[in-house]
């Protein structure tokens, strides 16, 4: 059923713009995860959020603007992972453990992002390529470089930093992005919370063995 875009916004949404934005963002994120950007309509977002469609254009300019705002919010959260890992790390092993732990927990708490990433990868990262990620890259590579400089026998080259970041993030990402298919293929419920904790402990050991032994 289409949402009547002529209907007046409620007093609540008029008086609380942050609530309106949050409701639109939450509803859109779930729909983008389920159907992708192209498969999601403005009417569906409005119906799911209970917000007048005009508010999408008011706050985000368009459906695509809302989609990009969603990606920016997510990558802002991932940016903070590097900030926290950097602040808590006195050594390379500290950084690897902190980065792996925090990224794993982020994906665990945000399954919609994992689904959105699948859509993005299928489209050649069409949306992500529109983001300005210079500060994001600087934070991750800078954090890895600093801990490498403090590690005996390690060189803080861009390639070494890349390998550390890619290893930690890939070990986490593969588990979540392929969870459904691998659970069936292997006959193991990978989403089981106890198994998730064992996997996290295992990938920390793997990453540490690769770079710290």
Secondary structure, 3 states (H helix, E strand, C coil): CCCCCCCCCCHHHHHCHHHHHHHHHHHHHHHHHHHHHHHCCHHHHHHHHCCCCHHHHHHHCCHHHHHHHHHHHHHHHHHHHHHHHHHCCCCHHHHHHHHHHHHHHHHHHCHHHHHHHHHHHHCCCCCHHHCCCHHHHHHHHHHHHHHHHCCCCCCCCHHHHHHHHHHHHHHHHHHHHCHHHHHHHHCCCCCCHHHHHHHHHHHHHHHHHHHHC
